[in-house]
Amino acid sequence: MKFKFYSLKTAAHMFSKPGLTFLLLGLFLNVPIYPQLPTASEIAGKMTIGWNTVNSLEVPTKETDWGNPLINQQLIDSVKRAGFNTIRIPCAWNSHADQTTLEIDADFLARVKEVIDYCYANNLYVIINCHWDGGWLENNVTEAMQDTNNVKQEAYWTQIADYFKDYDEHLLFAGANEPNVDNAAQMAVLMSYHQTFIDAVRATGGNNSSRVLIIQGPSTDIDKTNQLMSSMPSDQIEDRLMAEIHYYTPWQFCGLEQDANWGKMFYFWGNGYHSSTNPTRNATWGEENAVETYFQSMKTKFIDKGIPVILGEYGAIKRISLTGEDLTLHIASREHYFNYVTNSAVRHGLIPFCWDNGLFNRSNGAVIDQGTLDALIKGALTSIEEEKKTENSSVINFMNVSPNPVSSSTNIQVFLKEAARVNISIFNILGEEVAVFNDLDYGPGTHSLRWDANNLPEGAYFINLNIGSHRLIRKVLLIR
């Protein structure tokens, strides 16, 4: 017998005296019952670091028109192996819809599904959004376009949600991208777009009645979000919403490609990464202290109130036109930026998703920028305090665990500056030792060993690495 599904909350309500009859009838009339999906907080606790597919399914024409080949399974496999456990897939729905009927092209829906399935094959969390897409929503958060855009928002998200209804909690929906908002009147319009998105998804039922949905701040700008976003939209179920902001500060370093009348390009960012020979290109604002201040404001506004925050995009272009010492220092500075922003986000409870189109060969998944990749993963998995200890150490550089969370086994990578004897112990949350790797004689460089956790229960585990008096600890989540 095939069953249709209701949420447990709905099912429980049906056990009222007439409701019980309806529930029993439903079970025999092909009406399944869906359990509620995990909460936003539970899912956020399992996300570590994310990657954007970048310049692919958000292209308004076809996927390859912005220079990338088709996303394939090899690429997604490589992203997972590199240490990411979440992927954000920007999508252009409006450009792939009939503008008379608002029906989304079936082939485009199927293609998005194909990419989502690549991610599911790797047990990744996945976010699909409504991206820039010609600016139909992003550039029209106005009272003049409010009714028209709400019709589109409802039509698109009803179709999207219904199409992906049976996917589990690993799939999350985001209703917009960077909706341009400058004042309270526009903020009210944006909130109507968000409300339409939520209501449309929930109305499709099934897993969508409890799926986690992501709500964008005004322009996904931290300052504007602090000033203009006084509340979240309403939802029929508790703790299933996340907030989203982006971070490209300072823009002169992150994205400015030619000098402007308001400011010059920055090539060098961060403490210890300024140039003494080309000082006019050093960042003059928006460095480490700014990162701390901005992310703390999001922690205070949302995270401390139980609302997880997605840092949906952040990044900095690589200025390959530079040469010599300037290029070397710029690359080191850029890696420091990725490392520091990632680390600060994690420390403040934000879930970081880098926007970088140069980490992988998009055709075969090969890593082509190991320095930036190491900076990102190290930033996500190593605390600032541990970094300071290891940078001053003559022995340890850092330890990485990938994948994390773990489903069955994971690789423990140890990076050494010089030869050493390594001892590794793994403990559960009760302090009980569950695995040990002692007296490992490693030379300088990178070493990897595999930890098989197949016979252990789900939960948090702690990997302790000891080299003489030096110690590092990594938290690992085991999830089936």
C-alpha positions as CSV (number, residue, x, y, z in Angstrom):
1,M,0.0,0.0,0.0
2,K,1.3,3.5,-0.9
3,F,0.9,6.2,1.8
4,K,0.6,10.0,1.6
5,F,2.2,11.9,4.4
6,Y,1.2,14.4,7.1
7,S,3.4,16.0,9.7
8,L,3.4,14.4,13.1
9,K,1.8,17.6,14.5
10,T,-1.0,17.3,12.0
11,A,-1.3,13.6,12.8
12,A,-1.5,14.2,16.5
13,H,-4.3,16.8,16.0
14,M,-6.2,14.1,14.1
15,F,-6.5,12.0,17.1
16,S,-9.2,14.3,18.4
17,K,-12.6,12.4,18.3
18,P,-13.6,13.3,14.8
19,G,-9.9,13.6,13.7
20,L,-9.1,10.0,14.5
21,T,-11.8,8.8,12.0
22,F,-10.2,11.1,9.4
23,L,-6.7,9.8,10.1
24,L,-7.8,6.2,9.8
25,L,-9.6,6.9,6.6
26,G,-6.6,8.7,5.3
27,L,-4.3,5.7,6.0
28,F,-6.6,3.5,3.9
29,L,-7.2,6.1,1.2
30,N,-3.5,6.5,0.2
31,V,-2.7,9.4,2.6
32,P,0.9,9.0,3.9
33,I,2.3,10.6,7.2
34,Y,5.5,12.6,7.0
35,P,7.7,12.9,10.2
36,Q,8.9,16.5,10.9
37,L,12.4,17.3,9.6
38,P,15.1,18.5,12.1
39,T,15.1,22.1,13.3
40,A,17.2,24.9,11.8
41,S,19.4,24.8,14.9
42,E,19.9,21.0,14.6
43,I,20.9,21.3,10.9
44,A,23.1,24.3,11.5
45,G,25.0,22.3,14.1
46,K,25.9,19.8,11.5
47,M,27.1,22.3,8.8
48,T,30.8,23.1,8.9
49,I,31.8,25.0,5.7
50,G,30.1,25.5,2.4
51,W,31.0,26.1,-1.3
52,N,29.0,27.9,-4.0
53,T,28.7,26.3,-7.4
54,V,29.4,29.8,-8.9
55,N,28.5,31.0,-12.4
56,S,26.6,27.9,-13.5
57,L,22.9,27.4,-12.8
58,E,22.4,31.1,-12.0
59,V,23.3,32.0,-15.6
60,P,20.1,33.5,-17.2
61,T,20.8,31.8,-20.5
62,K,22.5,28.5,-20.3
63,E,24.7,26.9,-17.7
64,T,28.0,27.2,-19.7
65,D,27.6,30.8,-20.9
66,W,29.7,32.3,-18.2
67,G,32.7,30.2,-18.9
68,N,32.2,27.1,-16.8
69,P,31.6,23.6,-18.1
70,L,28.5,21.7,-16.9
71,I,28.6,20.8,-13.2
72,N,29.4,17.1,-13.0
73,Q,29.7,14.4,-10.3
74,Q,33.5,14.5,-10.3
75,L,33.5,18.2,-9.3
76,I,31.0,17.6,-6.4
77,D,33.0,14.5,-5.3
78,S,36.1,16.7,-5.2
79,V,34.4,19.4,-3.2
80,K,33.3,16.8,-0.6
81,R,36.8,15.3,-0.4
82,A,38.3,18.7,0.1
83,G,36.4,19.1,3.4
84,F,33.2,21.0,2.5
85,N,30.0,19.5,3.8
86,T,27.5,21.9,2.3
87,I,26.9,23.3,-1.2
88,R,24.9,26.4,-2.2
89,I,23.5,26.2,-5.7
90,P,22.4,29.7,-7.0
91,C,19.6,29.2,-9.6
92,A,17.9,31.4,-12.2
93,W,14.2,30.4,-12.3
94,N,12.7,33.4,-13.9
95,S,14.9,33.2,-16.9
96,H,13.8,29.6,-17.4
97,A,10.1,30.2,-17.0
98,D,7.3,31.1,-19.5
99,Q,6.6,34.7,-18.7
100,T,2.9,34.3,-19.6
101,T,2.1,31.1,-17.6
102,L,5.1,31.4,-15.2
103,E,5.7,27.7,-15.7
104,I,9.3,26.7,-15.0
105,D,11.0,24.8,-17.9
106,A,10.8,21.1,-17.1
107,D,14.4,20.5,-18.4
108,F,15.8,23.2,-16.1
109,L,14.0,21.7,-13.1
110,A,15.4,18.3,-14.0
111,R,18.9,19.7,-14.4
112,V,18.8,21.3,-11.0
113,K,17.6,18.0,-9.6
114,E,20.6,16.2,-11.3
115,V,23.1,18.5,-9.5
116,I,21.3,18.2,-6.2
117,D,21.5,14.4,-6.6
118,Y,25.3,14.7,-7.2
119,C,25.4,16.4,-3.8
120,Y,23.1,13.8,-2.1
121,A,25.4,11.1,-3.4
122,N,28.0,12.6,-1.1
123,N,25.7,13.2,1.9
124,L,26.1,16.9,1.5
125,Y,23.7,19.6,2.7
126,V,22.3,21.6,-0.2
127,I,20.9,25.1,-0.5
128,I,19.0,26.2,-3.7
129,N,18.0,29.8,-4.0
130,C,16.5,32.4,-6.3
131,H,19.5,34.3,-7.5
132,W,20.1,37.6,-9.3
133,D,18.5,36.2,-12.5
134,G,18.4,39.5,-14.4
135,G,17.4,41.4,-11.3
136,W,13.6,40.7,-11.6
137,L,13.3,40.5,-7.8
138,E,16.6,41.9,-6.6
139,N,16.4,45.2,-8.3
140,N,12.6,45.6,-7.8
141,V,12.0,45.6,-4.1
142,T,9.5,48.4,-4.6
143,E,5.9,49.1,-4.0
144,A,5.4,49.6,-7.7
145,M,6.5,46.0,-8.4
146,Q,5.3,44.4,-5.2
147,D,2.1,42.7,-6.5
148,T,3.7,41.5,-9.7
149,N,6.7,40.0,-8.0
150,N,4.7,38.4,-5.3
151,V,2.7,36.6,-8.0
152,K,6.0,35.3,-9.5
153,Q,7.4,34.5,-6.1
154,E,4.4,32.3,-5.3
155,A,4.3,30.6,-8.7
156,Y,8.0,29.8,-8.8
157,W,8.3,28.5,-5.2
158,T,5.1,26.5,-5.4
159,Q,6.6,24.6,-8.4
160,I,10.1,24.3,-6.9
161,A,8.9,23.1,-3.5
162,D,6.4,20.6,-5.1
163,Y,9.1,19.2,-7.4
164,F,11.5,18.6,-4.5
165,K,9.0,17.8,-1.8
166,D,10.3,14.3,-1.1
167,Y,13.9,15.4,-0.4
168,D,14.9,15.1,3.2
169,E,16.4,17.7,5.5
170,H,19.7,17.9,3.6
171,L,17.9,20.2,1.1
172,L,17.2,23.8,2.2
173,F,15.4,26.6,0.2
174,A,16.5,30.3,0.1
175,G,13.9,32.7,-1.2
176,A,16.2,35.4,-2.6
177,N,19.8,36.4,-3.0
178,E,20.8,40.0,-2.5
179,P,17.5,42.0,-2.6
180,N,18.4,45.7,-2.9
181,V,16.9,47.6,0.0
182,D,17.8,51.0,1.3
183,N,14.9,52.1,3.6
184,A,12.0,51.0,5.7
185,A,9.4,51.2,2.9
186,Q,11.5,48.8,0.7
187,M,12.1,46.6,3.7
188,A,8.3,46.2,4.1
189,V,8.1,45.1,0.5
190,L,11.0,42.6,1.0
191,M,9.2,41.1,4.0
192,S,6.2,40.5,1.8
193,Y,8.4,38.6,-0.7
194,H,9.8,36.5,2.1
195,Q,6.3,35.8,3.5
196,T,5.1,34.8,0.1
197,F,8.1,32.4,-0.2
198,I,7.4,30.8,3.1
199,D,3.7,30.4,2.6
200,A,4.1,29.0,-0.9
201,V,6.6,26.3,0.3
202,R,4.6,25.3,3.3
203,A,1.4,25.0,1.3
204,T,2.9,22.2,-0.8
205,G,3.0,20.0,2.3
206,G,5.0,16.8,2.8
207,N,8.6,17.4,3.9
208,N,8.1,21.1,3.0
209,S,5.8,21.6,6.0
210,S,8.9,21.4,8.2
211,R,11.8,22.1,5.7
212,V,14.4,24.7,6.8
213,L,14.0,28.0,4.8
214,I,16.6,30.8,4.5
215,I,15.6,34.5,4.8
216,Q,17.9,37.2,3.3
217,G,18.6,40.4,5.1
218,P,18.2,43.7,3.1
219,S,20.9,43.5,0.3
220,T,22.3,40.7,2.5
221,D,24.4,43.5,3.9
222,I,25.3,43.3,7.6
223,D,24.8,47.0,8.4
224,K,21.5,47.2,6.6
225,T,20.3,44.0,8.2
226,N,21.2,45.4,11.6
227,Q,19.4,48.7,11.0
228,L,16.3,47.6,9.0
229,M,15.5,44.0,9.8
230,S,13.6,44.1,13.1
231,S,12.0,40.7,12.9
232,M,11.8,37.5,10.8
233,P,8.7,36.6,8.8
234,S,6.0,34.5,10.4
235,D,6.0,30.7,10.0
236,Q,3.5,28.0,10.9
237,I,6.2,25.9,12.5
238,E,8.8,26.9,15.0
239,D,12.6,27.0,14.5
240,R,12.7,26.3,10.8
241,L,14.1,29.6,9.6
242,M,17.7,30.8,9.1
243,A,18.9,34.3,8.2
244,E,21.4,35.0,5.5
245,I,24.0,37.8,4.9
246,H,27.0,38.1,2.6
247,Y,30.4,39.6,3.2
248,Y,32.7,41.4,0.6
249,T,34.4,43.9,2.9
250,P,36.4,45.9,2.0
251,W,35.2,45.9,-1.6
252,Q,38.5,47.6,-2.7
253,F,40.2,44.3,-1.8
254,C,37.4,41.8,-2.5
255,G,36.0,42.9,-5.8
256,L,37.1,46.3,-7.2
257,E,38.8,45.8,-10.5
258,Q,39.8,49.3,-11.3
259,D,40.4,52.5,-9.3
260,A,37.3,54.6,-8.7
261,N,36.8,58.2,-7.7
262,W,35.7,57.0,-4.2
263,G,38.7,54.7,-3.6
264,K,41.6,52.7,-5.0
265,M,42.0,49.0,-5.3
266,F,43.6,47.2,-2.3
267,Y,46.1,44.4,-3.0
268,F,47.1,43.7,0.5
269,W,44.9,42.9,3.5
270,G,45.5,42.1,7.1
271,N,47.9,42.3,10.0
272,G,51.4,41.3,8.8
273,Y,50.4,41.4,5.1
274,H,50.9,45.1,4.2
275,S,53.5,46.1,1.6
276,S,56.4,48.3,2.5
277,T,57.3,48.9,-1.1
278,N,53.8,49.5,-2.5
279,P,52.0,51.1,0.5
280,T,49.3,52.9,-1.5
281,R,47.7,49.5,-2.1
282,N,47.5,48.4,1.5
283,A,44.0,48.1,3.0
284,T,43.1,51.2,5.1
285,W,39.9,49.9,6.5
286,G,37.8,46.7,6.8
287,E,40.5,44.5,8.2
288,E,40.4,42.0,11.1
289,N,38.7,44.2,13.7
290,A,35.9,45.0,11.3
291,V,35.3,41.3,10.6
292,E,35.0,40.7,14.4
293,T,32.6,43.6,14.8
294,Y,30.4,42.7,11.9
295,F,30.1,39.1,12.8
296,Q,29.5,39.8,16.4
297,S,26.5,42.0,15.4
298,M,25.0,39.0,13.6
299,K,25.6,36.8,16.6
300,T,23.8,39.3,18.8
301,K,20.9,39.9,16.4
302,F,20.2,36.4,15.4
303,I,22.3,33.5,16.7
304,D,22.0,34.5,20.4
305,K,18.2,34.4,19.8
306,G,18.3,30.9,18.4
307,I,18.2,31.9,14.7
308,P,21.1,30.3,12.7
309,V,22.9,32.6,10.2
310,I,24.2,31.6,6.8
311,L,27.2,33.6,5.5
312,G,26.0,32.7,2.0
313,E,28.9,34.4,0.1
314,Y,32.3,35.8,0.8
315,G,35.5,36.0,-1.2
316,A,38.2,38.1,-2.8
317,I,39.4,38.1,-6.4
318,K,43.0,37.0,-7.2
319,R,44.9,39.8,-8.9
320,I,46.9,37.8,-11.3
321,S,48.0,40.9,-13.2
322,L,50.5,41.5,-10.4
323,T,54.1,40.2,-10.6
324,G,57.1,39.5,-8.4
325,E,57.0,40.4,-4.7
326,D,53.6,42.1,-5.1
327,L,52.0,39.0,-6.5
328,T,53.6,36.8,-3.8
329,L,52.4,39.1,-1.0
330,H,49.0,39.5,-2.5
331,I,48.4,35.7,-2.7
332,A,49.5,35.3,0.9
333,S,47.3,38.2,2.0
334,R,44.3,36.8,0.1
335,E,44.8,33.4,1.7
336,H,44.9,35.1,5.1
337,Y,41.6,36.8,4.2
338,F,39.9,33.5,3.5
339,N,41.3,31.9,6.6
340,Y,40.5,34.8,8.9
341,V,37.0,35.4,7.6
342,T,36.1,31.7,7.7
343,N,37.5,31.3,11.2
344,S,35.8,34.4,12.6
345,A,32.5,33.2,11.1
346,V,32.7,29.8,12.7
347,R,33.8,31.3,16.1
348,H,30.7,33.6,16.0
349,G,28.4,30.8,15.0
350,L,27.9,31.7,11.3
351,I,28.0,29.0,8.6
352,P,30.5,30.2,5.9
353,F,30.0,29.5,2.2
354,C,33.0,30.7,0.1
355,W,32.4,32.2,-3.3
356,D,35.5,31.2,-5.3
357,N,35.7,30.1,-8.9
358,G,39.3,29.0,-8.9
359,L,39.6,26.3,-6.3
360,F,38.9,23.3,-8.6
361,N,39.2,22.3,-12.2
362,R,35.5,22.4,-13.1
363,S,35.8,19.6,-15.6
364,N,37.6,16.9,-13.6
365,G,37.4,18.2,-10.0
366,A,41.2,18.5,-9.5
367,V,42.3,21.1,-6.9
368,I,44.1,24.0,-8.6
369,D,44.5,26.4,-5.7
370,Q,45.7,24.3,-2.8
371,G,46.8,27.4,-0.8
372,T,43.3,29.0,-0.7
373,L,41.7,25.6,-0.1
374,D,44.0,25.0,2.9
375,A,43.3,28.5,4.2
376,L,39.5,27.9,4.1
377,I,39.6,24.4,5.7
378,K,42.1,25.5,8.3
379,G,39.9,28.5,9.1
380,A,36.9,26.3,9.6
381,L,38.5,23.7,11.7
382,T,41.2,25.5,13.7
383,S,40.6,28.1,16.4
384,I,42.6,31.3,16.4
385,E,44.2,30.3,19.7
386,E,45.3,26.9,18.3
387,E,46.7,28.7,15.2
388,K,48.8,31.0,17.4
389,K,50.2,28.0,19.3
390,T,51.0,26.0,16.2
391,E,52.5,28.9,14.3
392,N,54.9,29.4,17.2
393,S,55.6,25.7,17.3
394,S,58.6,24.2,15.5
395,V,56.6,21.0,15.0
396,I,52.9,21.2,14.2
397,N,51.4,23.3,11.4
398,F,47.8,22.1,11.7
399,M,45.5,19.1,11.7
400,N,42.6,18.6,9.4
401,V,39.7,16.1,9.5
402,S,37.8,15.4,6.3
403,P,35.0,14.7,5.9
404,N,33.5,16.2,9.0
405,P,30.7,15.3,9.9
406,V,31.5,11.6,9.4
407,S,29.1,9.0,8.2
408,S,31.3,5.9,8.4
409,S,35.0,6.9,8.2
410,T,37.2,9.9,7.9
411,N,40.7,11.0,7.1
412,I,42.9,12.6,9.8
413,Q,45.5,14.7,8.2
414,V,48.6,15.9,10.1
415,F,50.8,18.7,8.8
416,L,54.3,18.7,10.3
417,K,57.1,21.2,10.0
418,E,59.7,18.6,11.0
419,A,59.9,14.9,11.8
420,A,58.1,13.8,15.0
421,R,56.5,10.9,16.8
422,V,52.7,11.4,16.8
423,N,50.1,10.0,19.2
424,I,46.4,10.3,18.4
425,S,43.5,9.4,20.7
426,I,39.8,9.7,20.0
427,F,37.3,10.1,22.8
428,N,33.5,10.2,22.9
429,I,31.5,12.9,24.7
430,L,31.7,10.9,28.0
431,G,35.5,11.0,27.9
432,E,35.8,7.3,27.0
433,E,38.6,6.4,24.6
434,V,37.2,4.8,21.4
435,A,40.3,4.6,19.2
436,V,44.1,5.2,19.5
437,F,47.0,5.6,17.1
438,N,50.2,5.7,19.0
439,D,53.9,6.0,18.1
440,L,53.4,7.2,14.5
441,D,56.9,8.2,13.2
442,Y,56.2,10.9,10.7
443,G,58.6,13.0,8.7
444,P,58.0,16.6,7.7
445,G,55.0,17.2,5.4
446,T,51.5,15.9,5.2
447,H,50.4,12.6,6.6
448,S,47.0,10.9,6.5
449,L,45.4,8.1,8.4
450,R,41.9,6.7,8.2
451,W,39.6,6.4,11.2
452,D,36.9,3.8,10.8
453,A,33.8,4.8,12.9
454,N,31.4,2.3,11.5
455,N,30.7,0.5,14.8
456,L,30.3,3.7,16.9
457,P,27.0,5.4,17.7
458,E,26.1,8.9,16.4
459,G,27.3,11.9,18.4
460,A,30.3,14.2,19.0
461,Y,33.8,12.8,19.3
462,F,37.1,14.5,20.0
463,I,40.4,13.8,18.2
464,N,43.4,14.5,20.4
465,L,46.8,14.9,18.7
466,N,49.9,14.9,20.9
467,I,53.5,15.6,19.9
468,G,55.6,16.0,23.0
469,S,54.2,18.9,24.9
470,H,52.1,20.1,21.9
471,R,48.4,19.2,21.7
472,L,45.6,19.9,19.3
473,I,42.0,18.9,19.6
474,R,39.4,18.5,16.8
475,K,35.6,18.0,17.4
476,V,34.0,15.6,14.9
477,L,30.3,14.8,14.5
478,L,29.4,11.3,13.6
479,I,26.1,11.2,11.7
480,R,24.5,8.2,9.9
